[in-house]
Amino acid sequence: MQHFFNPKSIAVIGASRDEGKLGHIIFKNFFENGFKRLYPINPNADEILGIKCYKSVLEVKDNIDLAVIAVPAKIVSQVLTECVKKKVNSVVIISSGFSEIGEEGKRMEEELKGIISKNKTRIIGPNCIGIYDAYSKVDTLFLSKERCGRPKKGNISFISQSGAVGSTVLDVFYNMDIGISKFVSYGNGIDITETELLEFLGKDKSTKVILAYLEGLKKDGRIFLEKVKKIKKPIIVLKSGKSDKGSKAVSSHTGSLAGESKIYSSAFKQFGIIEANRWEELLDYSIAFSTQPVPRGNRIVIITDGGGFGILATDEAERLGLLLPEPSEKLKRSLAKTMPTYASLHNPIDLTGDATAERYKIALKECLSSKEYDGAIVICLFQVPTVEEKVVDYIIECKKFRKPIIVCSVGSDFTERQNKKLMANNIPVYPTPERAVRAFHALVRFYK
Amino acid sequence: MQHFFNPKSIAVIGASRDEGKLGHIIFKNFFENGFKRLYPINPNADEILGIKCYKSVLEVKDNIDLAVIAVPAKIVSQVLTECVKKKVNSVVIISSGFSEIGEEGKRMEEELKGIISKNKTRIIGPNCIGIYDAYSKVDTLFLSKERCGRPKKGNISFISQSGAVGSTVLDVFYNMDIGISKFVSYGNGIDITETELLEFLGKDKSTKVILAYLEGLKKDGRIFLEKVKKIKKPIIVLKSGKSDKGSKAVSSHTGSLAGESKIYSSAFKQFGIIEANRWEELLDYSIAFSTQPVPRGNRIVIITDGGGFGILATDEAERLGLLLPEPSEKLKRSLAKTMPTYASLHNPIDLTGDATAERYKIALKECLSSKEYDGAIVICLFQVPTVEEKVVDYIIECKKFRKPIIVCSVGSDFTERQNKKLMANNIPVYPTPERAVRAFHALVRFYK
């Protein structure tokens, strides 16, 4: 598996001089990312971006660690056969036009499986966008950087059966300046499937959180679950094709069987997988796990400067079964010392519409240093005129309590500047009270 | 009610020279917005921003249409008595420290009610941020424009029991360049309540959609529902305090009783109110209603360039009971003429990862001009390299079919530029397939 993510030498089969072609963009990614032992394969070109072109991998004298195939479906079997002859162990097949289009495609997939059946060659794909590794800079994405940003280095890894779901998540992570480790779009997954990829990421040192977008499982579900159970990292799964029509759409997308949604959901729960029910939750939860410690219980305190947002957060917390204990009398007394009489010292703690950074500081310190709470939801609405910008520093300082802190804050420029600073310091910020609470709940689910 | 939104002369009681004080910001808003018959009331100042200051409204010779009170709670009754004597019919009381803080506050509220009981003076508030009217420029918000943007003119009106929920929505609308007509935060609502405000907005010519954030009803629920039923505009309500803890938090926020959540939800449904279940839905639904025609049925077509997003949208549509009919054979034949063989001509229609603007144009035109669909969800992921920017113009052109079009698109700069253009042309764009479908479903609920 290492050659997929850390190849020393790479062949791009179907590399093209035409800037609009997939094969050009993929080759250019490797070229620009500084790979030196790089071999464009194209029988109709002499050189691409100044690099000598070969008619076949068999012409290359160097060993090839990784081959990326981006040629029409009907000649994939031929070039794959050449890869096998060349003893290329790792092959990413970008080309589409296989089982997702019907019987003829299925037959061609079987042919590919036959070609690698008795040797060491392994395949990711076909019908995928392949790999992006923020550390090694392997990048088989045929999407221009203008349209699909590449996230910086971080600790989230992500596998996706769908290229589009994958690329939107990457582009949004890039936009939010959130780092990732490895991304793999494996499409029809005729050889390497979600199970192997998850096992690999489970052992990968730069991966702390694993995301997966699944349409259907490629192999036996029981095996998948048993293997995944052994992984000690948080795994967040978005499973699509849960409805009848959705399930039908799955089969014409990646040729998978979507299966029974209820069976999936209860199996995920049983095997410690955190299920995301919406695209947004995939991102929301990953940001929480990427930055926050796992809580040791489900007792949260909500601290707010907006009463309405506090109530909405409370409603969501109760819906999800999170506990919102009242502060003890002792804790209330410590809080009361420095709070105005009209502040509400229940839970939510309402610092009211003339809240100051100082009030946040005290409320956070007293609650998180006590044994009464396992973490905090901090609703900080900067529309409130009295909240000074230094509240951001106070919140960041509270990381020392080693309990999860999730912030809810939403608005225009002024707010966005504060939120960026929080995010850059590993404090996750959500635009709605409900999403903040759901993210906290995801952390609690993993603790359980 | 007209004097609240279109006053010719205004007194700001508690106007201050101190830039940090609420009374200063409120006075400055009116001053900067060009109101000429403007009277600051403050016994300790001679002038504010160059305008002559009065010790009491009784000293002002001009008639006063609107008085805004921003003085400490304990002297509100005195200045209100003076307003009554001066025959000011419309009074906004910003001051807090009333029923939300307990018994003493409740007593003071009763006193205020007594003062206006036998005359024409009407009150919005106390414990509120008051009014923002994008047309008349009445602006009692004590929030600086740097922290809380003021939306441009538009057709959405919004009443909110919570100032913070109100100000976040305004700031986000401003940030998204979405226009509004009238905003009212009515806080403890001791006189004018949600019922009267909704009736007024129901008749207001510049209001097409009404939003309401409610914690508890101020008066009899049956009367509220009967009155609201007569309003022919879409009314979107976010009701908080639905959980036990949330309901308790409501009483210490605006002194309301939150009541039974299930009773509310079924009553809303029965009386044609569209309930938002999350803060985000309040915004999402309002944008759809503000821009889109009401569909004549619930048969939608999903058109996508990303298979995964299509499936997620399908799952959500089925969850909500929207219909996703297959295109008829005739429609399929028209589509097939110009689509590649690997495009999936079911529903969702998958234009695949090499989709072009032309394919969107044809799919949209054929589906929306047919009698088979009541509207379209257009998933347009610009990470797909082949989709040209002109797809935006094609989508905008399809407004001519007078059926709702909801777009789902998400990503970084490139995508955001396209989305801005769509939004500026009244095509709503949502960042997730689920939110796009839910917004469509809100339109269908109103049709029903």
Chai-1 contact restraints between the chains, C-beta under 6 A:
chainA,res_idxA,chainB,res_idxB,connection_type,confidence,min_distance_angstrom,max_distance_angstrom,comment,restraint_id
A,I101,B,Y342,contact,1.0,0.0,6.0,A-B,restraint_1
A,L143,B,Q383,contact,1.0,0.0,6.0,A-B,restraint_2
A,L143,B,P385,contact,1.0,0.0,6.0,A-B,restraint_3
A,S144,B,P385,contact,1.0,0.0,6.0,A-B,restraint_4
A,E146,B,F414,contact,1.0,0.0,6.0,A-B,restraint_5
A,R147,B,F382,contact,1.0,0.0,6.0,A-B,restraint_6
A,R147,B,Q383,contact,1.0,0.0,6.0,A-B,restraint_7
A,R147,B,F414,contact,1.0,0.0,6.0,A-B,restraint_8
A,C148,B,Q383,contact,1.0,0.0,6.0,A-B,restraint_9
A,G149,B,S412,contact,1.0,0.0,6.0,A-B,restraint_10
A,S162,B,G307,contact,1.0,0.0,6.0,A-B,restraint_11
A,S162,B,G308,contact,1.0,0.0,6.0,A-B,restraint_12
A,A164,B,G306,contact,1.0,0.0,6.0,A-B,restraint_13
A,A164,B,G308,contact,1.0,0.0,6.0,A-B,restraint_14
A,A164,B,F309,contact,1.0,0.0,6.0,A-B,restraint_15
A,A164,B,L381,contact,1.0,0.0,6.0,A-B,restraint_16
A,V165,B,G308,contact,1.0,0.0,6.0,A-B,restraint_17
A,S167,B,Q383,contact,1.0,0.0,6.0,A-B,restraint_18
A,T168,B,L381,contact,1.0,0.0,6.0,A-B,restraint_19
A,T168,B,V410,contact,1.0,0.0,6.0,A-B,restraint_20
A,D171,B,Q383,contact,1.0,0.0,6.0,A-B,restraint_21
A,D171,B,G411,contact,1.0,0.0,6.0,A-B,restraint_22
A,D171,B,S412,contact,1.0,0.0,6.0,A-B,restraint_23
A,Y174,B,S412,contact,1.0,0.0,6.0,A-B,restraint_24
A,N175,B,S412,contact,1.0,0.0,6.0,A-B,restraint_25
A,S240,B,I311,contact,1.0,0.0,6.0,A-B,restraint_26
A,S240,B,L312,contact,1.0,0.0,6.0,A-B,restraint_27
A,S240,B,D315,contact,1.0,0.0,6.0,A-B,restraint_28
A,G241,B,I311,contact,1.0,0.0,6.0,A-B,restraint_29
A,K242,B,D315,contact,1.0,0.0,6.0,A-B,restraint_30
A,S243,B,D315,contact,1.0,0.0,6.0,A-B,restraint_31
A,S243,B,E318,contact,1.0,0.0,6.0,A-B,restraint_32
A,K245,B,T314,contact,1.0,0.0,6.0,A-B,restraint_33
A,K245,B,E318,contact,1.0,0.0,6.0,A-B,restraint_34
A,K245,B,L324,contact,1.0,0.0,6.0,A-B,restraint_35
A,G246,B,I311,contact,1.0,0.0,6.0,A-B,restraint_36
A,G246,B,T314,contact,1.0,0.0,6.0,A-B,restraint_37
A,G246,B,D315,contact,1.0,0.0,6.0,A-B,restraint_38
A,A249,B,G310,contact,1.0,0.0,6.0,A-B,restraint_39
A,A249,B,I311,contact,1.0,0.0,6.0,A-B,restraint_40
A,A249,B,T314,contact,1.0,0.0,6.0,A-B,restraint_41
A,A249,B,P348,contact,1.0,0.0,6.0,A-B,restraint_42
A,V250,B,I311,contact,1.0,0.0,6.0,A-B,restraint_43
A,S252,B,S344,contact,1.0,0.0,6.0,A-B,restraint_44
A,H253,B,G307,contact,1.0,0.0,6.0,A-B,restraint_45
A,R278,B,E434,contact,1.0,0.0,6.0,A-B,restraint_46
A,W279,B,L312,contact,1.0,0.0,6.0,A-B,restraint_47
A,W279,B,T432,contact,1.0,0.0,6.0,A-B,restraint_48
A,E280,B,T432,contact,1.0,0.0,6.0,A-B,restraint_49
A,G306,B,A164,contact,1.0,0.0,6.0,A-B,restraint_50
A,G307,B,S162,contact,1.0,0.0,6.0,A-B,restraint_51
A,G307,B,H253,contact,1.0,0.0,6.0,A-B,restraint_52
A,G308,B,S162,contact,1.0,0.0,6.0,A-B,restraint_53
A,G308,B,A164,contact,1.0,0.0,6.0,A-B,restraint_54
A,G308,B,V165,contact,1.0,0.0,6.0,A-B,restraint_55
A,F309,B,A164,contact,1.0,0.0,6.0,A-B,restraint_56
A,G310,B,A249,contact,1.0,0.0,6.0,A-B,restraint_57
A,I311,B,S240,contact,1.0,0.0,6.0,A-B,restraint_58
A,I311,B,G241,contact,1.0,0.0,6.0,A-B,restraint_59
A,I311,B,G246,contact,1.0,0.0,6.0,A-B,restraint_60
A,I311,B,A249,contact,1.0,0.0,6.0,A-B,restraint_61
A,I311,B,V250,contact,1.0,0.0,6.0,A-B,restraint_62
A,L312,B,S240,contact,1.0,0.0,6.0,A-B,restraint_63
A,L312,B,W279,contact,1.0,0.0,6.0,A-B,restraint_64
A,T314,B,K245,contact,1.0,0.0,6.0,A-B,restraint_65
A,T314,B,G246,contact,1.0,0.0,6.0,A-B,restraint_66
A,T314,B,A249,contact,1.0,0.0,6.0,A-B,restraint_67
A,D315,B,S240,contact,1.0,0.0,6.0,A-B,restraint_68
A,D315,B,K242,contact,1.0,0.0,6.0,A-B,restraint_69
A,D315,B,S243,contact,1.0,0.0,6.0,A-B,restraint_70
A,D315,B,G246,contact,1.0,0.0,6.0,A-B,restraint_71
A,E318,B,S243,contact,1.0,0.0,6.0,A-B,restraint_72
A,E318,B,K245,contact,1.0,0.0,6.0,A-B,restraint_73
A,L324,B,K245,contact,1.0,0.0,6.0,A-B,restraint_74
A,Y342,B,I101,contact,1.0,0.0,6.0,A-B,restraint_75
A,S344,B,S252,contact,1.0,0.0,6.0,A-B,restraint_76
A,P348,B,A249,contact,1.0,0.0,6.0,A-B,restraint_77
A,L381,B,A164,contact,1.0,0.0,6.0,A-B,restraint_78
A,L381,B,T168,contact,1.0,0.0,6.0,A-B,restraint_79
A,F382,B,R147,contact,1.0,0.0,6.0,A-B,restraint_80
A,Q383,B,L143,contact,1.0,0.0,6.0,A-B,restraint_81
A,Q383,B,R147,contact,1.0,0.0,6.0,A-B,restraint_82
A,Q383,B,C148,contact,1.0,0.0,6.0,A-B,restraint_83
A,Q383,B,S167,contact,1.0,0.0,6.0,A-B,restraint_84
A,Q383,B,D171,contact,1.0,0.0,6.0,A-B,restraint_85
A,P385,B,L143,contact,1.0,0.0,6.0,A-B,restraint_86
A,P385,B,S144,contact,1.0,0.0,6.0,A-B,restraint_87
A,V410,B,T168,contact,1.0,0.0,6.0,A-B,restraint_88
A,G411,B,D171,contact,1.0,0.0,6.0,A-B,restraint_89
A,S412,B,G149,contact,1.0,0.0,6.0,A-B,restraint_90
A,S412,B,D171,contact,1.0,0.0,6.0,A-B,restraint_91
A,S412,B,Y174,contact,1.0,0.0,6.0,A-B,restraint_92
A,S412,B,N175,contact,1.0,0.0,6.0,A-B,restraint_93
A,F414,B,E146,contact,1.0,0.0,6.0,A-B,restraint_94
A,F414,B,R147,contact,1.0,0.0,6.0,A-B,restraint_95
A,T432,B,W279,contact,1.0,0.0,6.0,A-B,restraint_96
A,T432,B,E280,contact,1.0,0.0,6.0,A-B,restraint_97
A,E434,B,R278,contact,1.0,0.0,6.0,A-B,restraint_98
